[in-house]
């Protein structure tokens, strides 16, 4: 699973590279990601790349559960690769969790958004 802490413009970002992940990989990933977010001493910035990742109803339920659990420690979030049905699912997760994770076409745009003051 590719979860790393990267630095951009002097700010730490939890980055999840989920490109091409299948259902089982995504299910396992979101719990690990929430655990890492909750281990951080202060609210974090998160960036996910979900390009070509497989999304199912079961996965949507797991994402809602894990994002809601990690919510107190998320300051700002962005996602790359959420087009079409994934974008609609992102809006559903945002509404359910109360977190506004913003979709972007490129990682550069997402990083600029995350690290703005």
DSSP file (Angstrom, degrees, kcal/mol; ACC not computed):
  #  RESIDUE AA STRUCTURE BP1 BP2  ACC     N-H-->O    O-->H-N    N-H-->O    O-->H-N    TCO  KAPPA ALPHA  PHI   PSI    X-CA   Y-CA   Z-CA
    1    1 A X              0   0    0      0, 0.0     2,-1.1     0, 0.0    17,-0.1   0.000 360.0 360.0 360.0 134.4    0.0    0.0    0.0
    2    2 A X        +     0   0    0     15,-0.5    15,-2.0     2,-0.0     2,-0.5  -0.725 360.0 143.9-101.1  90.5    1.4    3.3   -0.9
    3    3 A X  E     +A   16   0A   0     -2,-1.1     2,-0.3    13,-0.2    13,-0.2  -0.991  20.4 162.0-122.2 121.2    0.9    5.8    1.9
    4    4 A X  E     -A   15   0A   0     11,-2.7    11,-3.5    -2,-0.5     2,-0.7  -0.927  39.9-123.8-135.1 160.3    3.7    8.3    2.4
    5    5 A X  E     -A   14   0A   0     -2,-0.3     2,-0.2     9,-0.2     9,-0.2  -0.934  37.4-178.7-103.8 117.7    4.2   11.6    4.1
    6    6 A X  E     -A   13   0A   0      7,-2.8     7,-2.8    -2,-0.7     2,-0.4  -0.684  19.5-133.8-110.7 165.8    5.5   14.1    1.6
    7    7 A X  E     +A   12   0A   0     -2,-0.2     2,-0.4     5,-0.2     5,-0.2  -0.980  24.1 171.0-123.3 135.6    6.5   17.7    2.0
    8    8 A X  E >  S-A   11   0A   0      3,-2.5     3,-1.9    -2,-0.4    -2,-0.0  -0.978  72.3  -8.9-144.1 128.4    5.4   20.5   -0.3
    9    9 A X  T 3  S-     0   0    0     -2,-0.4     3,-0.1     1,-0.3    -1,-0.1   0.853 129.8 -55.7  51.5  38.1    6.0   24.3    0.3
   10   10 A X  T 3  S+     0   0    0      1,-0.2     2,-0.4     0, 0.0    -1,-0.3   0.555 115.7 112.4  77.6   7.9    7.2   23.4    3.8
   11   11 A X  E <   -A    8   0A   0     -3,-1.9    -3,-2.5     2,-0.0     2,-0.3  -0.922  64.8-125.7-118.2 141.2    4.0   21.6    4.8
   12   12 A X  E     -A    7   0A   0     -2,-0.4    33,-0.6    -5,-0.2     2,-0.4  -0.639  27.4-173.0 -84.4 139.4    3.6   17.8    5.4
   13   13 A X  E     -Ab   6  45A   0     -7,-2.8    -7,-2.8    -2,-0.3     2,-0.7  -0.998  25.2-132.7-134.3 131.8    0.9   16.0    3.4
   14   14 A X  E     -Ab   5  46A   0     31,-2.9    33,-2.7    -2,-0.4     2,-0.5  -0.786  32.9-164.1 -82.9 117.1   -0.3   12.4    3.8
   15   15 A X  E     -Ab   4  47A   0    -11,-3.5   -11,-2.7    -2,-0.7     2,-0.6  -0.906  12.4-169.0-112.1 126.1   -0.2   11.1    0.2
   16   16 A X  E     -Ab   3  48A   0     31,-2.8    33,-2.6    -2,-0.5     2,-0.9  -0.956   6.7-160.7-114.8 116.1   -2.0    8.0   -0.9
   17   17 A X  E     + b   0  49A   0    -15,-2.0   -15,-0.5    -2,-0.6    33,-0.1  -0.828  23.6 160.5 -96.9 101.1   -1.2    6.7   -4.3
   18   18 A X    >   +     0   0    0     31,-2.4     3,-2.3    -2,-0.9    -1,-0.1   0.171  14.7 149.8-107.8  15.4   -4.2    4.4   -5.2
   19   19 A X  T 3  S-     0   0    0      1,-0.3    33,-0.2    30,-0.2    31,-0.1  -0.284  76.9  -1.9 -56.9 123.1   -3.8    4.3   -9.0
   20   20 A X  T 3  S+     0   0    0     31,-1.6    -1,-0.3     1,-0.2    33,-0.2   0.517  90.7 155.2  76.9   5.3   -5.0    1.1  -10.3
   21   21 A X    <   -     0   0    0     -3,-2.3    33,-2.1    30,-0.2    -1,-0.2  -0.365  34.0-138.1 -66.3 144.3   -5.9   -0.4   -6.9
   22   22 A X     >  -     0   0    0     31,-0.2     4,-2.4     1,-0.0     5,-0.2  -0.364  33.3 -87.3 -92.6 179.8   -8.5   -3.1   -6.9
   23   23 A X  H  > S+     0   0    0      1,-0.2     4,-2.5     2,-0.2     5,-0.2   0.915 124.8  47.2 -55.6 -51.5  -11.4   -3.5   -4.4
   24   24 A X  H  > S+     0   0    0      1,-0.2     4,-1.9     2,-0.2    -1,-0.2   0.895 112.5  49.8 -62.1 -41.3   -9.5   -5.6   -1.9
   25   25 A X  H  > S+     0   0    0      1,-0.2     4,-2.1     2,-0.2    -1,-0.2   0.907 112.0  48.2 -64.5 -41.3   -6.4   -3.3   -1.9
   26   26 A X  H  X S+     0   0    0     -4,-2.4     4,-2.0     2,-0.2    -2,-0.2   0.898 107.7  54.9 -67.1 -40.4   -8.6   -0.2   -1.5
   27   27 A X  H  X S+     0   0    0     -4,-2.5     4,-0.8     1,-0.2    -1,-0.2   0.933 113.5  41.7 -58.4 -46.2  -10.6   -1.8    1.4
   28   28 A X  H  X S+     0   0    0     -4,-1.9     4,-1.6    -5,-0.2     3,-0.3   0.876 111.3  58.2 -68.6 -37.4   -7.3   -2.5    3.3
   29   29 A X  H  X S+     0   0    0     -4,-2.1     4,-2.8     1,-0.2     5,-0.2   0.915  98.2  55.6 -61.6 -47.2   -5.8    0.9    2.4
   30   30 A X  H  X S+     0   0    0     -4,-2.0     4,-2.1     1,-0.2    -1,-0.2   0.815 107.0  49.9 -65.5 -30.7   -8.5    3.2    3.9
   31   31 A X  H  X S+     0   0    0     -4,-0.8     4,-2.4    -3,-0.3    -1,-0.2   0.937 112.9  47.1 -68.2 -45.5   -8.2    1.7    7.4
   32   32 A X  H  X S+     0   0    0     -4,-1.6     4,-2.3     1,-0.2    -2,-0.2   0.903 112.2  50.9 -61.1 -40.8   -4.4    2.0    7.3
   33   33 A X  H  X S+     0   0    0     -4,-2.8     4,-2.5     2,-0.2    -1,-0.2   0.929 109.8  48.6 -63.5 -45.3   -4.7    5.6    6.1
   34   34 A X  H  X S+     0   0    0     -4,-2.1     4,-2.4     1,-0.2    -1,-0.2   0.902 110.1  52.6 -62.0 -40.5   -7.2    6.5    8.8
   35   35 A X  H  X S+     0   0    0     -4,-2.4     4,-1.2     2,-0.2    -1,-0.2   0.926 110.6  47.4 -59.6 -44.9   -4.8    5.0   11.4
   36   36 A X  H  X S+     0   0    0     -4,-2.3     4,-0.7     1,-0.2     3,-0.3   0.908 110.8  51.4 -64.0 -42.6   -1.9    7.0   10.1
   37   37 A X  H >< S+     0   0    0     -4,-2.5     3,-1.1     1,-0.2    -1,-0.2   0.921 110.2  49.3 -59.5 -44.3   -4.0   10.2   10.1
   38   38 A X  H 3< S+     0   0    0     -4,-2.4    -1,-0.2     1,-0.2    -2,-0.2   0.718 103.3  61.3 -71.3 -20.6   -5.0    9.6   13.7
   39   39 A X  H 3< S+     0   0    0     -4,-1.2    -1,-0.2    -3,-0.3    -2,-0.2   0.664  82.9 102.0 -76.3 -16.6   -1.4    9.0   14.8
   40   40 A X  S << S-     0   0    0     -3,-1.1     4,-0.1    -4,-0.7    -3,-0.0  -0.423  75.7-132.5 -74.0 143.9   -0.4   12.5   13.8
   41   41 A X  S    S+     0   0    0     -2,-0.1     2,-0.3     2,-0.1    -1,-0.1   0.652  86.7  18.5 -72.0 -15.3    0.0   15.1   16.6
   42   42 A X  S    S-     0   0    0     31,-0.1    33,-0.1     1,-0.0    31,-0.1  -0.961 104.0 -64.8-148.7 163.5   -2.1   17.8   14.8
   43   43 A X        -     0   0    0     -2,-0.3    31,-0.3    29,-0.1     2,-0.2  -0.177  59.3-147.8 -53.9 143.2   -4.7   18.0   11.9
   44   44 A X  E     - c   0  74A   0     29,-2.5    31,-3.3    -4,-0.1    32,-1.3  -0.644  14.1-119.5-116.5 165.4   -3.2   17.0    8.6
   45   45 A X  E     -bc  13  76A   0    -33,-0.6   -31,-2.9    -2,-0.2     2,-0.4  -0.864  33.1-160.5 -97.6 137.8   -3.4   17.7    4.9
   46   46 A X  E     -bc  14  77A   0     30,-2.3    32,-1.9    -2,-0.4     2,-0.4  -0.962  12.9-176.3-126.1 143.3   -4.3   14.6    2.8
   47   47 A X  E     -bc  15  78A   0    -33,-2.7   -31,-2.8    -2,-0.4     2,-0.4  -0.995   5.4-174.3-136.3 128.1   -3.9   14.0   -0.9
   48   48 A X  E     -bc  16  79A   0     30,-1.9    32,-3.0    -2,-0.4     2,-0.6  -0.968  15.7-156.1-123.3 139.5   -5.2   10.9   -2.7
   49   49 A X  E     +bc  17  80A   0    -33,-2.6   -31,-2.4    -2,-0.4    32,-0.2  -0.958  19.8 168.5-110.3 112.2   -4.6    9.8   -6.3
   50   50 A X    >   +     0   0    0     30,-2.9     3,-2.2    -2,-0.6    31,-0.2   0.140  18.2 148.9-110.6  17.2   -7.5    7.5   -7.3
   51   51 A X  T 3  S-     0   0    0     29,-0.4   -31,-1.6     1,-0.3   -30,-0.2  -0.310  78.0  -1.4 -56.3 129.2   -6.9    7.3  -11.0
   52   52 A X  T 3  S+     0   0    0     29,-0.3    -1,-0.3   -33,-0.2     2,-0.3   0.633  96.2 144.4  62.9  17.1   -8.0    4.0  -12.4
   53   53 A X    <   -     0   0    0     -3,-2.2     2,-0.5    28,-0.2    -1,-0.2  -0.629  52.7-118.4 -83.5 146.4   -9.0    2.7   -8.9
   54   54 A X        -     0   0    0    -33,-2.1     2,-0.4    -2,-0.3   -28,-0.1  -0.739  29.3-164.0 -89.0 126.7  -12.0    0.4   -8.7
   55   55 A X        +     0   0    0     -2,-0.5     2,-0.3     4,-0.0   -32,-0.1  -0.936  11.6 172.0-116.7 133.2  -14.9    1.7   -6.6
   56   56 A X     >  -     0   0    0     -2,-0.4     4,-2.3   -33,-0.1     5,-0.1  -0.811  46.9-104.8-128.6 170.1  -17.8   -0.3   -5.3
   57   57 A X  H  > S+     0   0    0     -2,-0.3     4,-2.0     2,-0.2     5,-0.2   0.897 122.5  52.8 -61.9 -40.2  -20.8    0.2   -2.9
   58   58 A X  H  > S+     0   0    0      1,-0.2     4,-1.9     2,-0.2    -1,-0.2   0.907 109.4  48.7 -62.3 -41.7  -19.0   -1.8   -0.2
   59   59 A X  H  > S+     0   0    0      1,-0.2     4,-3.0     2,-0.2     5,-0.2   0.913 107.0  56.0 -64.3 -42.3  -15.9    0.4   -0.7
   60   60 A X  H  X S+     0   0    0     -4,-2.3     4,-2.5     1,-0.2    -2,-0.2   0.912 107.0  49.7 -56.2 -44.0  -18.0    3.5   -0.4
   61   61 A X  H  X S+     0   0    0     -4,-2.0     4,-2.2     1,-0.2    -1,-0.2   0.902 112.2  47.8 -61.8 -41.8  -19.3    2.3    3.0
   62   62 A X  H  X S+     0   0    0     -4,-1.9     4,-2.7     2,-0.2     5,-0.2   0.905 110.6  51.1 -66.9 -41.6  -15.7    1.6    4.2
   63   63 A X  H  X S+     0   0    0     -4,-3.0     4,-2.9     2,-0.2     5,-0.3   0.937 110.5  49.2 -61.4 -46.7  -14.5    5.0    3.0
   64   64 A X  H  X S+     0   0    0     -4,-2.5     4,-2.3    -5,-0.2     5,-0.2   0.929 112.6  48.6 -57.1 -46.0  -17.3    6.8    4.8
   65   65 A X  H  X S+     0   0    0     -4,-2.2     4,-1.8     1,-0.2    -2,-0.2   0.935 116.0  41.3 -60.5 -49.0  -16.6    4.8    8.0
   66   66 A X  H  X S+     0   0    0     -4,-2.7     4,-2.2     2,-0.2    -2,-0.2   0.880 115.0  49.4 -72.4 -38.2  -12.8    5.5    7.9
   67   67 A X  H  X S+     0   0    0     -4,-2.9     4,-1.3    -5,-0.2    -1,-0.2   0.912 111.4  50.0 -67.1 -40.6  -13.0    9.2    6.9
   68   68 A X  H  < S+     0   0    0     -4,-2.3     4,-0.4    -5,-0.3    -2,-0.2   0.900 111.1  50.0 -62.7 -39.3  -15.6    9.8    9.6
   69   69 A X  H  < S+     0   0    0     -4,-1.8     3,-0.4    -5,-0.2    -2,-0.2   0.893 118.0  38.5 -64.4 -40.7  -13.3    8.1   12.1
   70   70 A X  H >< S+     0   0    0     -4,-2.2     3,-2.5     1,-0.2    -1,-0.2   0.558  87.6 104.3 -87.1  -9.2  -10.3   10.2   11.1
   71   71 A X  G ><  +     0   0    0     -4,-1.3     3,-2.0     1,-0.3    -1,-0.2   0.799  69.9  60.7 -46.3 -44.7  -12.3   13.4   10.6
   72   72 A X  G 3  S+     0   0    0     -4,-0.4    -1,-0.3    -3,-0.4   -29,-0.1   0.748 109.2  45.1 -59.5 -19.4  -11.1   15.2   13.7
   73   73 A X  G <  S+     0   0    0     -3,-2.5   -29,-2.5   -30,-0.1     2,-0.6   0.172  90.4  96.9-112.0  18.6   -7.5   15.0   12.5
   74   74 A X  E <   +c   44   0A   0     -3,-2.0   -29,-0.2   -31,-0.3     3,-0.1  -0.939  39.6 174.1-110.0 120.6   -8.1   16.1    8.9
   75   75 A X  E     -     0   0A   0    -31,-3.3     2,-0.3    -2,-0.6   -30,-0.2   0.892  69.8 -10.7 -87.5 -47.3   -7.4   19.8    8.2
   76   76 A X  E     -c   45   0A   0    -32,-1.3   -30,-2.3    23,-0.1    -1,-0.4  -0.988  64.1-161.8-155.2 145.4   -7.8   19.9    4.4
   77   77 A X  E     -cd  46 101A   0     23,-0.6    25,-2.0    -2,-0.3     2,-0.3  -0.965   7.3-179.5-136.4 152.1   -8.1   17.2    1.6
   78   78 A X  E     -cd  47 102A   0    -32,-1.9   -30,-1.9    -2,-0.3     2,-0.4  -0.976   8.3-159.0-143.5 154.9   -7.7   16.9   -2.1
   79   79 A X  E     -cd  48 103A   0     23,-2.3    25,-2.7    -2,-0.3     2,-0.4  -0.998   3.3-156.5-138.8 141.6   -8.1   14.1   -4.6
   80   80 A X  E    S+cd  49 104A   0    -32,-3.0   -30,-2.9    -2,-0.4   -29,-0.4  -0.941  77.0  27.5-114.7 138.0   -6.8   13.6   -8.1
   81   81 A X  S    S+     0   0    0     23,-1.1     2,-1.3    -2,-0.4   -29,-0.3   0.592  73.3 134.6  92.8  11.4   -8.4   11.2  -10.6
   82   82 A X        +     0   0    0     22,-0.4     2,-0.3    -3,-0.2    -1,-0.2  -0.684  28.7 142.9 -95.4  83.2  -12.0   11.5   -9.3
   83   83 A X    >   -     0   0    0     -2,-1.3     3,-1.5    -3,-0.1     4,-0.2  -0.788  54.0  -4.6-116.5 163.7  -14.0   11.9  -12.5
   84   84 A X  T 3> S+     0   0    0     -2,-0.3     4,-1.4     1,-0.3     3,-0.4  -0.337 135.2   1.4  60.6-127.5  -17.3   10.6  -13.6
   85   85 A X  H 3> S+     0   0    0      1,-0.2     4,-2.3     2,-0.2    -1,-0.3   0.818 131.9  59.2 -66.0 -30.8  -18.9    8.2  -11.0
   86   86 A X  H <> S+     0   0    0     -3,-1.5     4,-2.2     1,-0.2    -1,-0.2   0.869 103.2  52.7 -65.5 -34.7  -15.9    8.6   -8.7
   87   87 A X  H  > S+     0   0    0     -3,-0.4     4,-2.0    -4,-0.2    -1,-0.2   0.896 108.8  49.5 -66.5 -39.7  -16.6   12.4   -8.5
   88   88 A X  H  X S+     0   0    0     -4,-1.4     4,-1.7     2,-0.2    -2,-0.2   0.907 111.4  49.1 -64.8 -42.4  -20.3   11.7   -7.6
   89   89 A X  H  X S+     0   0    0     -4,-2.3     4,-2.4     1,-0.2    -2,-0.2   0.879 107.5  55.4 -65.0 -37.2  -19.1    9.2   -4.9
   90   90 A X  H  X S+     0   0    0     -4,-2.2     4,-2.7     1,-0.2    -1,-0.2   0.915 106.1  51.0 -60.3 -42.9  -16.7   11.8   -3.6
   91   91 A X  H  X S+     0   0    0     -4,-2.0     4,-2.3     1,-0.2    -1,-0.2   0.886 109.5  51.0 -62.6 -37.6  -19.6   14.3   -3.2
   92   92 A X  H  X S+     0   0    0     -4,-1.7     4,-2.4     2,-0.2    -2,-0.2   0.915 111.1  47.3 -65.3 -43.0  -21.5   11.7   -1.2
   93   93 A X  H  X S+     0   0    0     -4,-2.4     4,-2.7     2,-0.2     6,-0.3   0.920 111.2  52.2 -63.9 -43.7  -18.6   11.0    1.1
   94   94 A X  H  X S+     0   0    0     -4,-2.7     4,-2.0     1,-0.2     5,-0.4   0.926 111.9  45.9 -57.5 -46.0  -18.1   14.8    1.6
   95   95 A X  H  < S+     0   0    0     -4,-2.3    -1,-0.2     1,-0.2    -2,-0.2   0.917 115.2  46.4 -65.4 -43.5  -21.8   15.2    2.5
   96   96 A X  H  < S+     0   0    0     -4,-2.4    -2,-0.2     1,-0.2    -1,-0.2   0.887 121.7  34.8 -66.4 -40.9  -21.8   12.2    4.9
   97   97 A X  H  < S-     0   0    0     -4,-2.7    -1,-0.2     2,-0.2    -2,-0.2   0.666  98.5-127.5 -92.6 -17.7  -18.6   13.1    6.7
   98   98 A X  S  < S+     0   0    0     -4,-2.0     2,-0.4     1,-0.3    -3,-0.2   0.581  70.1 123.0  79.7   8.3  -18.8   16.9    6.7
   99   99 A X        -     0   0    0     -5,-0.4     2,-1.0    -6,-0.3    -1,-0.3  -0.862  58.7-140.5-103.8 138.0  -15.3   17.1    5.2
  100  100 A X        -     0   0    0     -2,-0.4   -23,-0.6    -3,-0.1     2,-0.6  -0.758  22.2-179.6-100.6  88.4  -14.8   19.0    1.9
  101  101 A X  E     -d   77   0A   0     -2,-1.0     2,-0.4   -11,-0.2   -23,-0.3  -0.804  21.2-144.2 -86.3 124.2  -12.3   16.9   -0.1
  102  102 A X  E     -d   78   0A   0    -25,-2.0   -23,-2.3    -2,-0.6     2,-0.2  -0.756   3.5-133.5 -99.7 131.3  -11.8   18.8   -3.3
  103  103 A X  E     -d   79   0A   0     -2,-0.4     2,-0.3   -25,-0.2   -23,-0.2  -0.586  25.0-176.5 -82.7 144.7  -11.2   17.1   -6.7
  104  104 A X  E     -d   80   0A   0    -25,-2.7   -23,-1.1    -2,-0.2   -22,-0.4  -0.951  32.0-136.1-136.2 156.2   -8.5   18.2   -9.0
  105  105 A X  S    S+     0   0    0     -2,-0.3     2,-0.3   -25,-0.2    -1,-0.1   0.786  90.0  30.4 -80.0 -29.6   -7.3   17.3  -12.5
  106  106 A X  S  > S-     0   0    0      1,-0.1     4,-1.8   -27,-0.1     5,-0.1  -0.921  72.1-126.4-133.0 156.9   -3.6   17.3  -11.6
  107  107 A X  H  > S+     0   0    0     -2,-0.3     4,-2.7     1,-0.2     5,-0.2   0.854 110.8  59.1 -66.0 -34.9   -1.4   16.7   -8.6
  108  108 A X  H  > S+     0   0    0      2,-0.2     4,-2.0     1,-0.2    -1,-0.2   0.917 106.6  46.4 -61.8 -44.0    0.2   20.1   -9.0
  109  109 A X  H  > S+     0   0    0      2,-0.2     4,-2.1     1,-0.2    -1,-0.2   0.910 113.0  50.5 -63.4 -41.9   -3.2   21.9   -8.7
  110  110 A X  H  X S+     0   0    0     -4,-1.8     4,-2.7     1,-0.2    -2,-0.2   0.913 109.8  49.3 -63.9 -43.7   -4.1   19.8   -5.6
  111  111 A X  H  X S+     0   0    0     -4,-2.7     4,-2.1     1,-0.2    -1,-0.2   0.892 109.2  52.6 -64.2 -39.0   -0.8   20.5   -3.9
  112  112 A X  H  < S+     0   0    0     -4,-2.0     4,-0.5    -5,-0.2    -1,-0.2   0.925 112.1  46.2 -61.8 -44.3   -1.2   24.2   -4.5
  113  113 A X  H >< S+     0   0    0     -4,-2.1     3,-1.0     1,-0.2    -2,-0.2   0.934 112.8  49.4 -62.0 -47.7   -4.7   24.1   -2.9
  114  114 A X  H 3< S+     0   0    0     -4,-2.7    -1,-0.2     1,-0.2    -2,-0.2   0.858 114.5  43.4 -62.9 -36.9   -3.5   22.0    0.1
  115  115 A X  T 3< S+     0   0    0     -4,-2.1    -1,-0.2    -5,-0.2    -2,-0.2   0.356  84.9 117.3 -97.3   6.5   -0.6   24.3    0.9
  116  116 A X    <         0   0    0     -3,-1.0    -3,-0.0    -4,-0.5    -4,-0.0  -0.341 360.0 360.0 -68.6 156.6   -2.3   27.6    0.5
  117  117 A X              0   0    0     -2,-0.0    -1,-0.1     0, 0.0    -4,-0.1   0.443 360.0 360.0 -89.9 360.0   -2.6   29.8    3.6
